[in-house]
Amino acid sequence: MHTDSLERIAREMRCNVLSMIGEAGSGHPGGSLSCIDILTALYFGGVLKHNPTDPDMAERDRFILAKGHAAPALYATLSKAEYFPEEELKTLRKLGSRLQGHPDSSLVPGVEVSTGSLGQGLSISCGIACGLQLQNQPGYVFTLMGDGECEEGQVWEAAMFAAHRKLGNLVAIVDGNGLQIDGRVQDVCNPENICNKFAAFGWETCEVDGHDIGALIDTLSKIKAADTNSPHLVMAHTVKGKGVSFMEDEAGWHGKAPNAEQLKAALDELHTENEVTA
């Protein structure tokens, strides 16, 4: 698919993220908007092997959203990929909805693992990747973490395990937007150079612009084609709240829903960008 078409899909998904959070009156727009381009590259750029008509296809790649509070981004992606109707996005966080505040694998097709407790996603991904190897099954495991999440000690236990078990079928992507709920990551508990730390544990690492869909596709596709015995870490440099000027790089939008006026302004901005690039 042409990059222009992928960028349009990403903008449409950003609109859906904002609309569903606005409708719910709660949610996490900042970190959802920052990872949309990563999800676009994975699901629509030919990187992730998946099948919405057969979500449990044995030879599929797996995607684990370690930063489970960014569930709106995953829901927008899965609906766009036709795992469930886009109309259902309006039910986010409502009583009886299967689209909960954090993804539930027992309810939503395409969700591999229920996530939400930060730091656990990489460990879960290690277990899946290791299981696939033990069973001689194909498929890569992609997990998306936050840079603030890398403050969790369990992340580094998993990093050690993955290298020890030579999990070359594991790809961890860090949504490096530099912010977490309490402010700047470097001020809360500075993890310093995350790439260098993973490399010290025996991972192959690289950095990429997390909003350059073409570069993301190229980077992730090369990792799959390389077929090495080492796990992979991709540091994707992103902007929290990407796509909405008054949300960008603002920690306050980590877990706050826009009001009606703010939602209209945000959607108008995204729609205008669509018209300009059409």
N, C-alpha and C positions, 0 to 999 in steps of 0.2 A: 504494500500500500504506500502511496506517495506521502512524503513527509507533511505536505500541506493538509492532506486528508486526516492524518494522524493528529496534527495540531488542532484541527477543527473538532475532532472527537474529544481531545483533551479539554477544550474550552466548553464543549457541551457537558462534559462530566463535571467540570467545575460549577457550572450553572446548576446542575442537579444536586451537587453537594450542598450548595448554599440554600437551594430551595427546600431540600428535605430537612436541613437543620433549622431553617426559619420556620417551617411548618411545625416541627417538633417543639421549638422553643428552647432547645438545649442540644448540646453536641460539641464537637471539636473541629471548627473550620480551619484553623491555622495549619495544623499538621496534616489535615486531609488534603488541603490545596497544594501543599508543598510536594506531596508524593504522586500527584496525578500523572505527571509526565512519565514517571518511572513505571507506573501501572499501564499506561498507554503503550509504552515500548514493549513491555512483557506480553500483554494480552492481544495487542493488535498489530505489533510490529514483527510477528513471526518468531519471537524468541521462545515463548512458553508453549509447549505442546499440550493442548487441552481440547476438550470437546464438550460444548454445552448440552448436546443431545445425549451424551454419555459421560457425566461428570466423574464417574468412578473407573473410567477406562484404565486398564492395567498399565499400559505403557505411557501414561501421561506424566508430565512434569508436575511437581507440587509447588504451590505458593502458600507461604505462611506469613500472615500479617502479625509480626511480633508486637508492633505498636498498635494494639487492638483498638485503642480509642480513635484511630483513623478509620474506623469501620465505614463511615459515609463514603470515603474514597473507594473502598473495596465494593460496597454495594452499588455505587454508580458504575463501576467497571463491570461487575457481573451482570447488571441489568443491560448495559450497552452490548455486552457479549451474548445476550439472550439466554442467560441462565434462569431468569425470571422476568416478568413484565416490568417495564420501566414505571408504570403507573403505581406499582407497589411501593416505590420509594417514598411516597407521601405518608406511609404508615410508620416511618422511622420512630422508634422509641414509644410508640403508642401501645396501649393495653391490648394484648392479644396478638400483636404483630410479631412476625418471625425476625424482623429487622431490629434487633436489640441494639443497645448502646455499644456493645462489643459483640463481635461475630460469634455465632453459635453454629457449630458444624452439624448439630443434630437437627437444625431447622432450615438452613439456607444451602441450596445446591451450589457447589463450587467452593464452599468454605471447607478447607481441609481440617482445620483444628480450631477449637474455641480458644480465643486468646484475650488478653486484657491485663494480666499481671506482668508488668514490664520486667524483662530479664529472662523470661522463661522461653520465649519463642525460639531462640537459637538452640537451646538444649533440645527442645522438641524436634526441631529441624535436623539436628544431629542424629537423633534416634531414628527418624524416618529415613534419612540418607544411609545410615548404617544398616538398617533393616533391608533396604533395597539391595545393597551390596551383598549382604549375607544370602539373600534369595536369588542372586544373579538377575535382578530385575533392572530394566532400563529406567531412565528418567532422572532428571535433575531436581533438586530441592532448592527453591529460591526463598529466602526469608528477608523481610524488610524490617529493619530496626530503626529506632531514633538515635541521634547522637547522644541525647541525654540519657537514653536507655543504657548506653555503654558505661554508665556509672555503676551499674549493677554488677556485683561480684560474680553472679551466676554466668554472665556473658563470658567471662574469662575462663571459667571452668570448662564451658562448652568449647571455647576456642582451643584450649589445650587438648581436649578429647578429640576434636575434629582433625587436628593435625596428627595426633597419635594414631588414629584409625585410618589415616590417609583418605579422607572423604572428599575425593576429587569431584564428586557429584553434588557438592554443597556450595551454594553461592549466597553469601550474605551481602545485602545492600544496605548501606547506612544512609538514611535520609538526613543529611547533614545541614539542617537549617539553622543551627547555632542557638536555638532557643528551646526552653522548656517552660513548664508552668510557672516557675519561680523567677524566670529571667534568663540571662545569658548562660549558656552551658558552661562557658569558661569561668564564670563567676560563682556558679552554684557548686560545682565540683569538677574542675577542669580535667578532662581525660587526656589533654595534650594531643599529640599526633596519633590518631586512632589507627591509621594505616601502618605506621611504624610499629605500633604495639602488636597488631595482628601478624605482621611480618616476623616479629620476634618469636611468635608462637609457631611459626612454620607455615603461615598462609601466604598465598600469592595475592598481592594487592595492587590496586590501581585506583585512579581518581578520574572523575568525569563530571561535566556540567550536568546536573540533575534535571535541567529544563531543556536540554538539547536532545530531543527525541531521537534524531538520527545518530548522534554520538552514543546514546544509551543502547540503541539496537546494535550498533557496531561492536561496542565493548562487550555486551552480554553474549552476542552471537559468537564472537571470537573465543570467549571462555568455554562455551559449549563445544566448539570445534577443536579446541586444544586437547581436551580429554586427558587431563593430567591426574596425578595422584594426590595433589595438594588441594585443600579447600580454598575458596576464593573470597576475597573481600573487595567490594566495590564501594568506595566513598563517593557518594553522589552529592555534590555541593548544590544546595537548594535554598529557596527563600520561603520562610514561613508565610502563609497567606498568599502565595503566588497567584497573580492574576487580578487581584483587587487592591488598588493602590493604598487605600486607607487601612488595609489589613496586613500589608507586606511588612515583614520584619518587626512585628509588634507582638510581644509576648502575651499581651492582654487578650488576644484572640485565640489563645490555646484552647480554651474550653468555654467560649461565650457565643451564644447565638445572636445573629444580627436581628435588630428590630425591623419592623415593616419598612421604615424609611431607608435604613441601611441596606436591607436586602434589595430594594428597588435600585438603589444607587450601584450596588455591586453587580447586579444582573445587567443593568444598562451599560456599565463599563465593559463587561464581557461580551455583550451583544454588539456593542459598537466595534470592538476589536474584530469580531467575526465579520462585520460588514466591510471593514477596511481591508481585511486580508482575503475576502472572497474573490 
